Amino acid sequence: MTTPLQKALRYKFLSRCLAYPNEAFIPALREALEKIEANRDELLALVAAFEREDAETLQAEYTRLFLNGYPRTVCPPYESVYLEKRMHGESTVAVQAAYAEWEMSVEPGLIDHLATELEFLAFLASAESLDNAVSADARKASERFTQQHMSRWTPQFTADLQAGATLDAYRLLGEVMENTLTPLRPKP
């Protein structure tokens, strides 16, 4: 990712990849991909992998991976589940506080959902791209959010997604997310 705007577009694209794969899913991915210039090849390959599957197969895999797999959900996309083994924990409150600093409101059930957290990073990267007084604050907020939230649970989420996916599309999504989010982790 080169510019803050390209980061924003990539985060938004990845957020869309976590949507339920209904009839609007592929068109939404294609639309989100249109303005991305940096590292497009892996994103194009990901969209192609999703396009190779029929809707019912994608929906079944999505449900198994993210909603209610049996005997367990493979990788529920919620920070609180990964960090606290329950929904709406203390991490959810902390994420909500980060959003509130930027006057963002989110539907209560989606506060610490990975798609929402990616949208928040996209918002901050967009603010950073404005190259004005808000830019530095947005960059600092993004770094803080990444350190305090994303880096604490997304490495395990992406590993679980890659290991647990039975479809190439979702396995590749895990790889793309790992490639995108790994550079954000603080150096040890």
C-alpha positions, 0 to 999 in steps of 0.5 A: 500500500502506497498512499493513505488513499490506497490504504483506505481503498484496500481496507474498504475492499477487505471489509466488503469481502467479509459481507454475506455472499448474496447477489450483490457480493461480487458486484460490490467487490468489483466496485470496491476494486475499481480505484485500487492501483497498488497490488491489484493482482492478488485482489483480482485473483481473490475476486476471480476465486469468489466468482468461480464458486456458486452462491450456495457454496459461498453462502454455506462456507461463509456461514460455517466459517463466520456464523455458526459452524458445527461443532464450532465456528471456525473464525468468528470475526469479532475482536471480543470473541478472540480476546475474551471468548465472548461477545460484547466484552471489554474490548468492544467497549474500547473499540466503541470509544475509539470510534466515538473519538471520531464521532462515528456510531456503529450498530451495536452488534457490529462494533468489534466485527472485523469488517467494521474495524477495517471500515474504521481504518479506511475512514482514518486513512481517508482522513490522513489523505486529506493532507491537512490538520486532521491528517496527523491525528488520523495517522496517530489514531490509526497507529493506536487502533492497530496496536491496541486492537487489530494486532492483538487478534487479527493474526490468529483470525487470519491463521484460522481462516487460512487453516479452516477454509475449505474453499480457495476463495476464503483461504486466499482472503485469509492470505490477502488479509495477512499480507495487508495487516501484517505490516501494520503490526508493531515491531517487537 
